[in-house]
Amino acid sequence: MDVKYKRVQGLVFSPTGGTRHVCERIVGTMSREMNVPSVIKDYTLPAERETSLQLSSDDLLVWATPVYAGRVPNKMLEYMKMAVCAKDTPSVAIVVYGGRSYDDALAELVSIMKQSGCKVIGAAAIVARHVFSDNLAVGRPSASDVASLDLFGHRMVDKLLLHIFSEPIVPGDAEPTKYYAPLKTDGTKASFLKAKPVCDNSLCTSCWTCVNVCPMGSIKPDEKYPRFDGICIKCAACWRMCPTGALSITDVDFLSHVAMLEDNYKGNQPPLFFY
């Protein structure tokens, strides 16, 4: 190689850890193959969104995000557009979704990366267990999925070794204007935008895990129990990570939407890779 790459940089938003797992797997494979160090910047928490990455052509970037309503997470979009300042940095775009569809998310991420100065050479859409449900995309990524991620990482390194920087053709709208509209079991629109978790005080131990993991900083300690007084993006971090299971969303429309997903989607789509 004429260019000696200095590191593989991972960039990820991952409230419940699934997207980070996928990102780390690909970053790790590329790092080992290139024999260079790797660094992961996780911008899930507000404090990590106060700075941006400065990357050059001798860096490698793997950017991974979960899919929210068929797009990149709405409340992260403003930060994402300023998260990276790159100079022809060879990059890989990854979206992780829960078994319904990734819709326009991958094309949108690729567009953001290109506008940030990245040279996108590969992209992937990966299924992982849906954060809303224990019954949708169970066991994903599977062992075969992980093997596919490793192979993808190898192929990205091969492209770099061969000086192939072609951009993959990714389906979807690169500049989407609409989000997926969630449905209830009866096919009508599910309206739960303002729904927030509720706390079962009999189970709460005031450990404040929920306070510490909320990506929006919307949960505050209020004497003995948490107070939900800000934006909730339904990322599931608080209720998934609560050690006693004290938190849940009980909104009727939300629960009907989850049931609709479980009834209509199996989460058995294969991982998709674009070179």
GUVEXVO-124033 format. One record per residue (C-alpha): x, y, z; residue in one letter. Coordinates in pm, 1 decimal, decimal comma. Example, Ala and Ser with C-alpha at 12.3 -4.5 7.8 and 13.67 -1.06 7.14 Angstrom:
% GUVEXVO-124033
1230,0 / -450,0 / 780,0 / A
1367,0 / -106,0 / 714,0 / S
This chain:
% GUVEXVO-124033
0,0 / 0,0 / 0,0 / M
117,2 / 350,1 / -73,0 / D
-86,1 / 489,7 / 215,4 / V
-15,0 / 372,5 / 568,3 / K
-340,8 / 396,2 / 754,9 / Y
-294,0 / 498,0 / 1115,8 / K
-615,4 / 375,6 / 1281,2 / R
-966,1 / 244,4 / 1240,5 / V
-1210,3 / 489,1 / 1398,3 / Q
-1552,6 / 363,7 / 1504,4 / G
-1838,7 / 608,0 / 1552,5 / L
-2161,6 / 482,8 / 1703,4 / V
-2493,9 / 569,8 / 1865,2 / F
-2612,3 / 271,2 / 2066,9 / S
-2846,8 / 321,2 / 2363,9 / P
-2889,0 / -51,9 / 2434,7 / T
-2554,1 / -176,0 / 2302,4 / G
-2666,5 / -376,6 / 1999,0 / G
-2540,2 / -132,1 / 1737,1 / T
-2212,4 / -88,7 / 1922,8 / R
-2160,9 / -466,6 / 1918,4 / H
-2195,0 / -470,4 / 1539,0 / V
-1964,9 / -169,6 / 1500,0 / C
-1699,1 / -316,6 / 1727,9 / E
-1701,8 / -643,0 / 1535,1 / R
-1630,9 / -476,6 / 1201,3 / I
-1382,9 / -229,2 / 1350,1 / V
-1199,0 / -514,4 / 1522,1 / G
-1172,3 / -719,5 / 1204,0 / T
-1039,8 / -426,6 / 1001,6 / M
-800,0 / -324,6 / 1278,1 / S
-647,6 / -672,2 / 1296,6 / R
-627,3 / -710,3 / 920,1 / E
-461,5 / -369,4 / 878,3 / M
-246,6 / -413,4 / 1189,0 / N
-342,6 / -68,3 / 1316,5 / V
-505,8 / 42,5 / 1642,9 / P
-877,2 / 108,7 / 1674,2 / S
-1074,8 / 371,8 / 1864,0 / V
-1449,2 / 382,0 / 1928,4 / I
-1629,6 / 710,2 / 1983,4 / K
-1976,1 / 644,0 / 2124,4 / D
-2198,9 / 953,0 / 2104,5 / Y
-2494,5 / 798,2 / 2283,7 / T
-2470,3 / 1023,7 / 2589,3 / L
-2501,5 / 1404,4 / 2569,4 / P
-2148,1 / 1473,9 / 2692,7 / A
-2004,5 / 1283,1 / 2396,2 / E
-2190,1 / 1506,1 / 2151,6 / R
-1996,6 / 1816,4 / 2250,2 / E
-1705,6 / 1736,7 / 2018,6 / T
-1657,6 / 1618,8 / 1661,0 / S
-1404,4 / 1392,2 / 1492,8 / L
-1129,3 / 1536,5 / 1276,5 / Q
-1025,8 / 1271,2 / 1025,4 / L
-779,4 / 1261,5 / 736,9 / S
-720,5 / 1033,8 / 438,6 / S
-499,1 / 803,7 / 645,9 / D
-780,7 / 727,9 / 890,4 / D
-1048,5 / 463,5 / 838,0 / L
-1402,3 / 522,1 / 964,8 / L
-1682,0 / 278,4 / 1051,0 / V
-2000,8 / 469,6 / 1139,0 / W
-2292,9 / 273,1 / 1281,0 / A
-2639,9 / 385,2 / 1383,5 / T
-2967,2 / 217,6 / 1475,6 / P
-3272,1 / 275,0 / 1257,5 / V
-3559,4 / 474,9 / 1408,0 / Y
-3880,6 / 481,6 / 1202,4 / A
-3692,9 / 397,7 / 884,6 / G
-3428,7 / 668,8 / 918,5 / R
-3133,6 / 770,0 / 1131,4 / V
-3253,1 / 882,1 / 1477,1 / P
-3427,0 / 1216,2 / 1439,3 / N
-3290,6 / 1370,4 / 1758,2 / K
-2934,4 / 1277,0 / 1659,1 / M
-2958,1 / 1419,2 / 1307,6 / L
-2832,2 / 1768,0 / 1393,3 / E
-2528,3 / 1627,8 / 1571,4 / Y
-2460,9 / 1370,8 / 1301,2 / M
-2431,1 / 1643,8 / 1040,8 / K
-2144,0 / 1798,3 / 1237,4 / M
-2001,4 / 1486,5 / 1405,2 / A
-1725,1 / 1434,2 / 1148,9 / V
-1494,4 / 1663,3 / 956,4 / C
-1313,0 / 1432,1 / 714,8 / A
-1076,2 / 1468,6 / 422,9 / K
-1137,7 / 1183,1 / 179,0 / D
-1144,7 / 937,3 / 469,1 / T
-1223,1 / 581,0 / 350,5 / P
-1542,6 / 493,4 / 537,3 / S
-1802,6 / 225,4 / 597,9 / V
-2168,6 / 297,3 / 676,6 / A
-2369,3 / 58,7 / 897,3 / I
-2733,7 / 64,3 / 1003,6 / V
-2887,0 / -179,1 / 1251,4 / V
-3260,8 / -244,3 / 1257,4 / Y
-3504,1 / -463,0 / 1446,6 / G
-3657,9 / -671,4 / 1171,9 / G
-3917,5 / -447,3 / 1008,9 / R
-3717,9 / -247,4 / 752,6 / S
-3427,4 / -7,5 / 733,9 / Y
-3615,1 / 195,6 / 468,5 / D
-3406,3 / 506,7 / 384,7 / D
-3171,2 / 496,6 / 684,6 / A
-2866,2 / 356,1 / 506,9 / L
-2892,2 / 593,2 / 211,7 / A
-2940,6 / 882,0 / 455,4 / E
-2632,7 / 784,4 / 657,3 / L
-2420,9 / 751,5 / 343,3 / V
-2535,0 / 1098,5 / 233,8 / S
-2443,3 / 1250,0 / 571,7 / I
-2101,7 / 1085,7 / 558,5 / M
-2030,1 / 1208,9 / 207,2 / K
-2128,9 / 1562,6 / 301,0 / Q
-1886,1 / 1535,6 / 593,9 / S
-1594,9 / 1456,5 / 362,5 / G
-1598,7 / 1076,4 / 388,6 / C
-1521,8 / 848,9 / 95,0 / K
-1775,1 / 570,0 / 146,7 / V
-1643,4 / 236,0 / 17,6 / I
-1892,1 / -2,3 / 179,9 / G
-2225,4 / -18,5 / 360,1 / A
-2438,0 / -271,5 / 544,1 / A
-2783,5 / -318,4 / 696,2 / A
-2783,1 / -560,6 / 989,3 / I
-3072,8 / -711,2 / 1183,5 / V
-3056,2 / -718,5 / 1563,7 / A
-3316,2 / -792,5 / 1828,1 / R
-3578,9 / -520,5 / 1830,2 / H
-3545,0 / -308,6 / 2145,0 / V
-3923,3 / -293,0 / 2182,7 / F
-3970,9 / -669,3 / 2200,1 / S
-3815,0 / -992,2 / 2324,0 / D
-3995,5 / -1176,8 / 2045,6 / N
-3873,5 / -997,6 / 1734,1 / L
-3537,8 / -1078,9 / 1572,8 / A
-3449,8 / -1298,2 / 1871,5 / V
-3087,9 / -1411,5 / 1869,5 / G
-2979,4 / -1165,3 / 1604,3 / R
-2707,1 / -1106,6 / 1514,6 / P
-2669,8 / -1483,4 / 1496,7 / S
-2344,4 / -1675,6 / 1468,6 / A
-2379,8 / -1676,5 / 1090,2 / S
-2447,9 / -1300,0 / 1098,2 / D
-2126,4 / -1246,7 / 1293,3 / V
-1933,3 / -1455,7 / 1042,5 / A
-2079,3 / -1236,9 / 766,3 / S
-1968,2 / -924,1 / 952,7 / L
-1615,2 / -1062,2 / 972,1 / D
-1615,7 / -1141,8 / 600,8 / L
-1744,1 / -792,2 / 525,2 / F
-1460,2 / -642,4 / 728,7 / G
-1211,0 / -856,0 / 534,5 / H
-1356,5 / -739,2 / 203,2 / R
-1333,5 / -376,0 / 307,1 / M
-965,2 / -427,2 / 382,2 / V
-920,9 / -597,6 / 44,9 / D
-1068,4 / -292,5 / -128,9 / K
-822,0 / -68,8 / 54,0 / L
-525,1 / -292,1 / -27,2 / L
-622,6 / -284,2 / -392,9 / L
-677,2 / 93,1 / -387,2 / H
-1042,4 / 48,2 / -482,6 / I
-1245,4 / 339,2 / -347,5 / F
-1563,1 / 292,1 / -547,3 / S
-1884,2 / 395,7 / -375,0 / E
-2147,1 / 122,5 / -333,9 / P
-2495,9 / 162,9 / -476,2 / I
-2723,4 / 181,7 / -171,5 / V
-3104,3 / 161,5 / -204,8 / P
-3326,2 / 430,3 / -56,2 / G
-3372,1 / 806,3 / -57,8 / D
-3053,7 / 989,8 / 37,1 / A
-3249,8 / 1299,0 / 136,8 / E
-3569,6 / 1158,8 / 291,9 / P
-3838,5 / 1390,6 / 424,7 / T
-4074,2 / 1143,8 / 592,2 / K
-4051,0 / 883,7 / 866,5 / Y
-4224,4 / 549,2 / 888,5 / Y
-4566,6 / 593,0 / 1051,1 / A
-4615,8 / 324,4 / 1319,1 / P
-4938,0 / 123,7 / 1310,5 / L
-5153,2 / -52,9 / 1566,1 / K
-5280,3 / -408,3 / 1534,2 / T
-5596,9 / -282,8 / 1362,1 / D
-5393,9 / -104,9 / 1092,9 / G
-5465,5 / 246,6 / 1216,5 / T
-5196,8 / 496,3 / 1311,8 / K
-5028,5 / 447,0 / 1647,2 / A
-4971,8 / 776,8 / 1827,5 / S
-4719,1 / 742,8 / 2107,5 / F
-4474,6 / 1022,8 / 2033,6 / L
-4528,5 / 1178,5 / 2377,0 / K
-4536,7 / 850,4 / 2569,4 / A
-4275,8 / 815,4 / 2844,2 / K
-4166,6 / 530,4 / 3070,0 / P
-4341,1 / 485,1 / 3402,1 / V
-4176,0 / 360,8 / 3719,0 / C
-4307,8 / 85,7 / 3944,0 / D
-4200,1 / 237,7 / 4273,3 / N
-4228,2 / -97,2 / 4448,7 / S
-3940,3 / -226,2 / 4233,5 / L
-3726,2 / 87,8 / 4211,4 / C
-3409,6 / 86,9 / 4425,3 / T
-3301,0 / 442,1 / 4337,3 / S
-2985,7 / 314,6 / 4169,1 / C
-3022,2 / 587,7 / 3903,0 / W
-2908,7 / 363,8 / 3619,5 / T
-3188,9 / 513,9 / 3411,7 / C
-3059,7 / 864,7 / 3480,4 / V
-2711,0 / 770,7 / 3365,9 / N
-2806,0 / 591,4 / 3041,4 / V
-3067,5 / 826,3 / 2894,6 / C
-2929,7 / 966,3 / 2564,5 / P
-3142,6 / 1279,1 / 2597,6 / M
-3063,8 / 1351,4 / 2961,5 / G
-3438,4 / 1348,0 / 3018,7 / S
-3448,7 / 1144,1 / 3339,7 / I
-3371,8 / 1316,0 / 3669,6 / K
-3340,6 / 1185,5 / 4024,1 / P
-3641,6 / 1315,8 / 4216,9 / D
-3591,8 / 1229,9 / 4582,2 / E
-3635,7 / 848,8 / 4577,7 / K
-3770,5 / 783,2 / 4226,1 / Y
-3680,9 / 896,6 / 3871,7 / P
-3863,8 / 1186,0 / 3710,0 / R
-3925,8 / 1179,5 / 3333,5 / F
-3947,3 / 1543,0 / 3230,8 / D
-3784,1 / 1567,4 / 2888,4 / G
-3793,9 / 1418,3 / 2540,8 / I
-3825,0 / 1039,2 / 2519,8 / C
-3700,3 / 889,7 / 2192,7 / I
-3814,4 / 535,0 / 2283,2 / K
-3456,7 / 406,9 / 2266,2 / C
-3533,9 / 154,6 / 2544,5 / A
-3207,8 / 220,8 / 2729,8 / A
-3374,7 / 296,8 / 3063,3 / C
-3610,7 / 1,4 / 3074,4 / W
-3368,2 / -244,7 / 2917,7 / R
-3091,2 / -155,0 / 3160,3 / M
-3298,1 / -116,2 / 3476,6 / C
-3162,7 / -394,2 / 3702,6 / P
-3500,1 / -457,1 / 3870,9 / T
-3733,6 / -414,2 / 3572,8 / G
-3903,2 / -117,0 / 3736,8 / A
-3947,9 / 81,2 / 3414,3 / L
-4180,0 / 24,9 / 3122,2 / S
-4395,4 / 207,3 / 2870,1 / I
-4761,0 / 134,3 / 2929,9 / T
-4906,4 / 360,2 / 2661,0 / D
-5184,6 / 168,6 / 2483,5 / V
-5085,6 / 278,6 / 2131,1 / D
-4722,8 / 187,9 / 2194,4 / F
-4815,7 / -160,1 / 2316,8 / L
-5045,5 / -210,7 / 2017,9 / S
-4763,3 / -112,0 / 1783,1 / H
-4529,7 / -362,4 / 1946,2 / V
-4794,3 / -631,7 / 1908,2 / A
-4835,4 / -536,8 / 1540,8 / M
-4460,7 / -574,4 / 1484,7 / L
-4459,6 / -914,1 / 1652,2 / E
-4758,1 / -1027,4 / 1443,7 / D
-4625,2 / -912,7 / 1108,4 / N
-4246,7 / -925,9 / 1116,7 / Y
-4017,7 / -1214,0 / 1201,2 / K
-3680,4 / -1041,4 / 1185,5 / G
-3534,6 / -1317,6 / 968,8 / N
-3392,0 / -1095,8 / 695,0 / Q
-3029,3 / -1173,7 / 608,6 / P
-2761,1 / -912,1 / 661,4 / P
-2718,5 / -699,5 / 349,9 / L
-2381,8 / -576,0 / 231,6 / F
-2298,8 / -321,4 / -36,2 / F
-1948,0 / -283,3 / -182,5 / Y
